[in-house]
Amino acid sequence: MNKKKVITIVGARPQIIKASAISRSISLFFKDQIDEIIIHTGQHYDENMSQIFFEELGIPSPHYNINVGSGSHGKQTAKMIEGIEEILVNEKPDAVILYGDTNSTIAGALAASKIHIPVVHIEAGLRSFNKKMPEEINRISCDHMSTLLFSPTSQGIENLKKEGFNTDTEGKASIDLPHVYHCGDIMLDNSIHFAKETTDELLKKLNLVSDQYILCTIHRDNNTDIASNLENILNALIVCQEETKLKIVLPLHPRTKAKIEQLENQDLVKNISNNSNILILPPAGFKDIITLEKNTRLIITDSGGLQKEAYFFKKPCVILREQTEWVEIVENGNAILTGSDYNKINKALKYLLHKTDFTFPKLFGDGAAGKFICSKIISDL
């Protein structure tokens, strides 16, 4: 059997983490059947937000880096398409693997599908049903340019059926006859794998006690770029800390840190900065985040990834968004959507910190999604 040549495209930090599950599966089970080439678009170009993850997670260094940097959606995506297309023409891969819903995802889908290279979309079928979110436009568009679609949840499969996808196709897949699979979540693969490698050294370093702190992350534009929303969230954190006496761990994206420092309400900035029980940290590596997630009492986040990881580690979650593509964890009672509403955040925190009857059914598979995906790339293309 001829080896399949696949090109993996990553650009944002979560995609680098997700790609480790596929790279690991290829190395462990399919190294004689799949050759992987990695393109980094450079969408996250800060070394702390990107290169550290390749090294920490044991992912092969990118063969190509387009170095697109920041910019408007149009400029950034256009540069990516141009750079990706040139590489695809030269490399002639059997498939392009894409993750999630970023500008790197849509750029890869457009570049590959236009020159008839099959697209493999991991995290297919996710919908927030809010097309004002650029991620929603990206994920829908990518799905409809894909040849193999791998959904982490049964809800994702139902969403694709409603959009006209046939989930019973056989034979070889094509863009006109795509194959759709419910495979489980590759981030569960990663969480299981890397949780085994964590220690309590970070907790000792930060003087944290397991189950006696709250982990919070904030990065979405709607929460960082609108001052009133950011102030609501920060005020809610201060009140929560004062009332519960739990420490709050706040790893900050550099952009979020700058937005906090620029707030007109400098009294609030001082209250956050000077509170010794609110630990403002630089961006954390994935293994450190796993350690913090495993040991926290509760997670507050606007990150799609941390919502799921909260569920993986059986932690309640306050979601600082109006909608989520991970509707299952909300419907199951493990998470509450609050947006940036101060009262809703406080109410959700009180409720979840006192709730005891959580359940955690296996919504996201068995931790073997990467192996399943690789096997279908071999058999279906």
Backbone torsions as a table, in degrees:
resi	resn	phi	psi	omega
1	MET	NA	132.1	176.6
2	ASN	-70.7	142.5	177.2
3	LYS	-66.8	141.9	171.5
4	LYS	-83.4	131.8	172.9
5	LYS	-98.8	118.6	179.1
6	VAL	-118.4	144.8	174.4
7	ILE	-110.9	123.2	176.3
8	THR	-96.9	129.5	179.5
9	ILE	-111.9	123.7	175.9
10	VAL	-129.3	159.5	178.5
11	GLY	-154.5	-39.8	179.0
12	ALA	-99.7	154.9	-175.3
13	ARG	-53.8	-45.4	-180.0
14	PRO	-60.2	-31.4	-180.0
15	GLN	-69.2	-34.0	177.3
16	ILE	-62.9	-42.1	179.2
17	ILE	-64.7	-46.7	-179.9
18	LYS	-60.2	-39.7	-177.9
19	ALA	-62.2	-25.3	-178.9
20	SER	-62.7	-31.3	179.8
21	ALA	-66.5	-39.0	178.9
22	ILE	-73.6	-44.9	178.7
23	SER	-59.0	-40.1	-179.7
24	ARG	-67.0	-41.3	179.2
25	SER	-65.1	-40.7	177.0
26	ILE	-60.9	-46.7	-178.0
27	SER	-63.1	-39.6	-175.4
28	LEU	-81.3	-36.8	-168.6
29	PHE	-124.0	-20.9	-168.7
30	PHE	-133.4	24.2	-174.1
31	LYS	-67.3	-19.6	176.9
32	ASP	-91.3	-2.9	-176.0
33	GLN	-121.1	-18.8	-178.0
34	ILE	-134.2	130.0	167.9
35	ASP	-104.9	129.5	-178.6
36	GLU	-111.2	132.0	173.3
37	ILE	-117.3	133.0	-176.1
38	ILE	-109.7	129.6	172.0
39	ILE	-108.9	126.6	172.1
40	HIS	-104.3	119.5	-178.8
41	THR	-73.8	-19.8	-176.5
42	GLY	83.0	17.2	179.4
43	GLN	-60.4	-41.6	168.0
44	HIS	-105.4	107.6	-169.8
45	TYR	-108.8	-6.6	175.2
46	ASP	-71.3	131.1	-174.8
47	GLU	-57.8	-38.2	179.4
48	ASN	-66.7	-23.6	-176.8
49	MET	-98.0	0.5	-171.7
50	SER	-142.6	-73.0	-171.2
51	GLN	-58.3	-36.9	-179.6
52	ILE	-57.9	-30.6	-178.1
53	PHE	-73.9	-36.6	175.6
54	PHE	-60.2	-44.6	-177.2
55	GLU	-69.1	-46.1	-174.5
56	GLU	-67.6	-36.5	-173.3
57	LEU	-96.1	1.8	176.1
58	GLY	70.8	30.4	178.3
59	ILE	-88.3	139.7	176.2
60	PRO	-56.0	141.5	178.4
61	SER	-60.8	147.1	-179.9
62	PRO	-58.7	138.1	174.2
63	HIS	-75.1	-28.1	179.8
64	TYR	-136.4	144.2	171.4
65	ASN	-132.9	117.7	-176.8
66	ILE	-79.2	-19.5	176.1
67	ASN	54.5	46.7	-175.1
68	VAL	-70.7	-31.3	179.8
69	GLY	68.4	-165.5	-176.7
70	SER	-85.9	172.5	179.8
71	GLY	154.5	177.8	177.0
72	SER	-64.9	162.2	179.3
73	HIS	-54.0	-45.6	-176.3
74	GLY	-64.7	-49.1	-178.6
75	LYS	-64.4	-44.9	-177.3
76	GLN	-63.4	-47.2	-178.3
77	THR	-65.5	-39.9	-179.4
78	ALA	-63.0	-43.4	178.3
79	LYS	-62.7	-39.0	179.2
80	MET	-64.6	-46.2	-178.2
81	ILE	-58.5	-45.0	-179.8
82	GLU	-61.1	-47.2	-178.6
83	GLY	-68.0	-42.2	-179.3
84	ILE	-65.2	-44.7	-177.7
85	GLU	-58.4	-44.0	-179.6
86	GLU	-59.5	-42.4	179.5
87	ILE	-67.2	-42.6	-178.6
88	LEU	-62.7	-40.4	179.1
89	VAL	-61.8	-39.7	-179.0
90	ASN	-75.9	-39.3	-173.6
91	GLU	-85.4	-28.0	-179.9
92	LYS	50.4	59.8	-178.5
93	PRO	-75.2	163.7	174.8
94	ASP	-81.2	-20.5	-179.8
95	ALA	-164.2	158.1	173.6
96	VAL	-118.7	127.5	179.4
97	ILE	-99.3	127.9	-178.9
98	LEU	-126.1	151.2	-176.9
99	TYR	-124.0	132.9	165.1
100	GLY	68.5	-128.4	-161.9
101	ASP	-152.9	28.9	-178.4
102	THR	-90.6	179.0	174.3
103	ASN	-62.5	-31.6	175.5
104	SER	-63.2	-35.4	179.3
105	THR	-65.6	-51.7	-177.2
106	ILE	-67.3	-36.5	178.8
107	ALA	-64.4	-43.6	178.6
108	GLY	-63.8	-40.6	179.8
109	ALA	-64.2	-44.9	179.4
110	LEU	-64.4	-47.0	-177.8
111	ALA	-62.2	-44.5	-176.1
112	ALA	-72.4	-49.3	-174.1
113	SER	-64.8	-32.4	-178.9
114	LYS	-67.5	-25.4	178.6
115	ILE	-112.6	23.2	167.8
116	HIS	65.0	36.8	172.2
117	ILE	-102.4	126.3	-176.8
118	PRO	-59.2	137.1	177.9
119	VAL	-101.5	130.4	174.4
120	VAL	-107.6	112.9	-176.3
121	HIS	-105.6	114.3	176.9
122	ILE	-95.4	131.9	-169.4
123	GLU	81.1	37.1	176.8
124	ALA	-73.0	155.4	172.3
125	GLY	83.8	-3.9	-179.9
126	LEU	-74.8	136.1	-178.6
127	ARG	-142.4	133.6	171.3
128	SER	-98.2	-13.7	-177.8
129	PHE	60.8	36.2	175.0
130	ASN	-135.6	97.3	-175.5
131	LYS	-78.9	1.9	170.5
132	LYS	-74.4	-20.3	176.9
133	MET	-80.1	123.2	178.6
134	PRO	-58.5	-29.7	179.1
135	GLU	-63.1	-34.4	179.8
136	GLU	-66.3	-43.0	177.0
137	ILE	-61.3	-43.4	-178.4
138	ASN	-64.0	-44.0	-174.4
139	ARG	-72.5	-38.4	177.7
140	ILE	-64.1	-48.1	-177.7
141	SER	-61.7	-43.9	-179.6
142	CYS	-62.4	-42.6	178.7
143	ASP	-55.7	-41.0	-175.3
144	HIS	-82.5	1.5	171.5
145	MET	-110.9	5.9	-171.2
146	SER	-97.1	154.1	175.7
147	THR	-101.1	-37.4	173.4
148	LEU	-121.3	125.8	-178.9
149	LEU	-119.5	122.8	-177.8
150	PHE	-116.1	111.3	-179.0
151	SER	-98.3	135.1	179.3
152	PRO	-75.3	-18.3	-173.8
153	THR	-134.7	159.7	176.5
154	SER	-67.3	-30.8	176.7
155	GLN	-63.1	-37.9	176.8
156	GLY	-60.4	-39.5	177.3
157	ILE	-63.0	-43.9	179.3
158	GLU	-62.7	-39.8	177.7
159	ASN	-60.5	-41.5	-179.3
160	LEU	-68.7	-38.2	176.4
161	LYS	-59.5	-41.9	-180.0
162	LYS	-65.3	-23.6	178.6
163	GLU	-92.5	7.0	173.0
164	GLY	101.7	3.6	179.4
165	PHE	-76.5	140.0	175.7
166	ASN	-94.7	124.3	-177.9
167	THR	-96.1	8.5	-176.9
168	ASP	-118.3	21.4	-178.5
169	THR	-71.1	152.0	-179.8
170	GLU	-129.7	174.1	179.2
171	GLY	77.8	-155.6	-179.7
172	LYS	-80.0	140.3	-178.9
173	ALA	-84.6	153.4	174.4
174	SER	-148.2	172.5	179.8
175	ILE	-64.4	-28.5	177.8
176	ASP	-87.4	-20.8	176.7
177	LEU	-129.0	67.4	-176.3
178	PRO	-70.2	151.9	174.8
179	HIS	-102.0	135.7	-176.4
180	VAL	-119.4	130.6	-177.8
181	TYR	-132.8	142.3	168.5
182	HIS	-93.7	107.8	-169.3
183	CYS	-113.4	-8.3	-168.8
184	GLY	86.3	179.0	-170.7
185	ASP	-105.9	125.3	-179.8
186	ILE	-65.4	-22.3	177.3
187	MET	-72.5	-23.9	171.2
188	LEU	-67.8	-40.2	174.3
189	ASP	-52.3	-49.9	-176.1
190	ASN	-67.6	-41.7	-178.3
191	SER	-62.5	-41.9	177.8
192	ILE	-64.6	-45.2	-176.0
193	HIS	-64.4	-50.1	-172.8
194	PHE	-82.6	-20.7	176.0
195	ALA	-61.8	-29.6	179.4
196	LYS	-69.0	-20.8	-175.9
197	GLU	-96.3	-4.7	-176.1
198	THR	-80.4	155.5	176.1
199	THR	-129.5	-178.4	178.5
200	ASP	-96.9	12.6	-178.0
201	GLU	-61.5	-40.5	-179.4
202	LEU	-63.9	-41.4	178.8
203	LEU	-61.8	-40.9	178.3
204	LYS	-63.7	-43.6	-178.4
205	LYS	-60.9	-39.4	-177.6
206	LEU	-92.1	1.7	-178.6
207	ASN	57.6	47.8	179.5
208	LEU	-108.5	148.2	175.8
209	VAL	-113.1	133.5	-179.2
210	SER	-54.5	134.4	178.4
211	ASP	72.2	10.0	-179.3
212	GLN	-120.2	27.1	175.7
213	TYR	-151.9	165.7	178.1
214	ILE	-118.1	135.5	177.2
215	LEU	-98.8	130.8	-178.9
216	CYS	-132.9	136.7	170.7
217	THR	-132.4	143.4	-179.6
218	ILE	-138.6	124.0	176.9
219	HIS	-149.4	-16.3	-174.4
220	ARG	-70.7	143.9	-175.7
221	ASP	-51.9	-41.8	-176.3
222	ASN	-63.0	-25.5	179.7
223	ASN	-95.4	-24.2	-176.3
224	THR	-100.0	-32.4	-172.6
225	ASP	-91.2	-13.2	176.4
226	ILE	-105.1	109.3	-170.4
227	ALA	-56.1	-41.4	-177.7
228	SER	-64.2	-36.7	178.1
229	ASN	-66.9	-43.8	179.8
230	LEU	-64.4	-40.6	178.2
231	GLU	-64.2	-40.5	177.1
232	ASN	-57.2	-46.2	-178.0
233	ILE	-64.7	-45.8	-178.4
234	LEU	-65.0	-41.3	177.2
235	ASN	-61.9	-39.7	178.7
236	ALA	-64.1	-38.0	178.3
237	LEU	-64.1	-42.8	-179.6
238	ILE	-62.1	-46.9	-179.7
239	VAL	-63.4	-42.9	179.1
240	CYS	-59.7	-44.9	-179.0
241	GLN	-63.3	-43.4	-178.5
242	GLU	-65.8	-39.2	-175.5
243	GLU	-79.1	-36.2	-175.3
244	THR	-94.4	-20.3	-174.8
245	LYS	65.4	11.7	175.1
246	LEU	-82.2	142.7	172.7
247	LYS	-70.4	152.9	175.7
248	ILE	-119.7	125.2	179.4
249	VAL	-101.5	123.3	-170.7
250	LEU	-128.8	81.8	174.3
251	PRO	-71.0	124.8	-171.6
252	LEU	-112.0	126.7	165.9
253	HIS	-56.5	139.0	-178.5
254	PRO	-52.8	-36.1	-179.6
255	ARG	-66.6	-41.6	178.5
256	THR	-65.5	-41.8	179.0
257	LYS	-58.4	-42.8	179.5
258	ALA	-65.1	-39.5	-179.8
259	LYS	-65.1	-38.0	177.1
260	ILE	-63.8	-46.2	-178.5
261	GLU	-63.2	-25.8	-177.3
262	GLN	-88.5	-2.9	-178.8
263	LEU	-60.5	141.9	177.2
264	GLU	-66.1	-33.7	180.0
265	ASN	-76.9	81.3	-176.4
266	GLN	-71.4	-21.3	175.1
267	ASP	-63.9	-41.0	177.6
268	LEU	-64.6	-43.1	178.9
269	VAL	-58.9	-43.1	179.3
270	LYS	-66.0	-40.3	179.5
271	ASN	-61.1	-40.4	177.4
272	ILE	-68.9	-48.6	-173.5
273	SER	-67.3	-33.7	-174.3
274	ASN	-94.1	-1.5	180.0
275	ASN	-82.4	110.1	-175.7
276	SER	-67.3	-13.1	178.8
277	ASN	-97.0	2.5	170.8
278	ILE	-113.0	106.8	-172.4
279	LEU	-93.8	103.7	178.3
280	ILE	-86.9	118.3	-174.1
281	LEU	-118.6	158.3	169.9
282	PRO	-69.1	168.6	179.0
283	PRO	-52.5	136.7	-175.8
284	ALA	-95.2	143.5	171.2
285	GLY	-65.9	164.4	-174.0
286	PHE	-62.9	-40.0	-179.9
287	LYS	-65.9	-36.3	176.6
288	ASP	-66.9	-40.6	177.4
289	ILE	-62.2	-42.1	177.7
290	ILE	-58.9	-44.5	178.5
291	THR	-59.9	-46.1	-179.0
292	LEU	-65.7	-37.9	179.3
293	GLU	-67.6	-43.9	-178.4
294	LYS	-58.8	-33.6	-170.2
295	ASN	-106.9	-3.4	-177.3
296	THR	-76.1	163.7	174.3
297	ARG	-85.2	-36.3	-174.6
298	LEU	-160.3	154.1	178.7
299	ILE	-118.0	135.7	172.4
300	ILE	-116.9	124.4	-173.6
301	THR	-160.6	157.3	167.0
302	ASP	-113.3	11.8	179.7
303	SER	-87.7	131.9	175.5
304	GLY	-62.6	-40.0	-178.5
305	GLY	-64.9	-44.1	-178.3
306	LEU	-69.3	-27.7	174.7
307	GLN	-58.2	-47.9	-179.8
308	LYS	-66.7	-44.4	-176.9
309	GLU	-64.7	-31.7	172.2
310	ALA	-56.7	-44.1	179.9
311	TYR	-66.6	-43.4	179.9
312	PHE	-55.7	-39.9	-176.3
313	PHE	-97.2	12.8	173.2
314	LYS	60.5	48.9	177.9
315	LYS	-118.6	140.5	174.0
316	PRO	-68.8	158.3	-173.2
317	CYS	-143.2	131.2	169.6
318	VAL	-98.2	120.1	-175.2
319	ILE	-100.7	116.2	-176.8
320	LEU	-82.8	51.4	179.3
321	ARG	-143.3	159.7	177.9
322	GLU	-82.8	-29.4	177.1
323	GLN	-135.8	161.9	174.2
324	THR	-141.4	147.6	173.6
325	GLU	-78.8	-12.5	179.3
326	TRP	-100.7	63.4	-173.3
327	VAL	-64.3	-25.8	-175.7
328	GLU	-59.9	-39.3	-175.1
329	ILE	-73.5	-26.1	174.7
330	VAL	-74.2	-46.4	-178.7
331	GLU	-63.4	-29.7	-179.7
332	ASN	-82.5	-5.6	176.4
333	GLY	88.8	11.5	-178.6
334	ASN	-90.2	-16.0	-176.7
335	ALA	-143.9	156.5	178.9
336	ILE	-131.4	131.9	175.6
337	LEU	-82.4	128.1	-179.1
338	THR	-126.0	-15.4	-168.6
339	GLY	60.7	-145.7	178.4
340	SER	-105.3	18.7	-178.3
341	ASP	-72.7	117.9	-175.7
342	TYR	-55.4	-48.1	-177.4
343	ASN	-66.4	-40.0	179.5
344	LYS	-65.7	-39.4	178.7
345	ILE	-62.2	-48.4	-179.6
346	ASN	-61.4	-43.9	-179.5
347	LYS	-63.3	-42.9	-179.6
348	ALA	-65.2	-40.4	179.0
349	LEU	-61.9	-47.2	179.9
350	LYS	-59.8	-44.5	-177.2
351	TYR	-64.5	-50.0	-174.8
352	LEU	-71.3	-31.0	179.2
353	LEU	-71.0	-21.4	180.0
354	HIS	-104.1	-11.0	-179.1
355	LYS	-72.0	138.9	-178.2
356	THR	-123.9	-11.9	-172.7
357	ASP	-99.5	46.9	177.8
358	PHE	-72.6	147.4	170.2
359	THR	-127.7	153.1	-176.1
360	PHE	-136.5	69.6	176.3
361	PRO	-61.7	159.6	-175.9
362	LYS	-78.1	76.5	-179.3
363	LEU	-76.8	-21.9	-169.1
364	PHE	-117.0	23.7	173.4
365	GLY	91.1	-159.6	-171.0
366	ASP	-117.7	8.8	179.2
367	GLY	85.8	15.6	179.6
368	ALA	-125.4	31.1	-177.3
369	ALA	-65.5	-40.6	-177.2
370	GLY	-59.2	-44.5	179.5
371	LYS	-64.0	-41.4	179.0
372	PHE	-62.4	-46.3	-178.3
373	ILE	-59.9	-46.3	-179.8
374	CYS	-61.7	-39.9	-179.8
375	SER	-63.3	-35.7	-179.7
376	LYS	-76.0	-31.1	174.2
377	ILE	-61.1	-40.7	179.7
378	ILE	-68.6	-43.7	-171.4
379	SER	-84.0	-28.9	-168.6
380	ASP	-101.0	-12.7	-177.0
381	LEU	-105.5	NA	NA
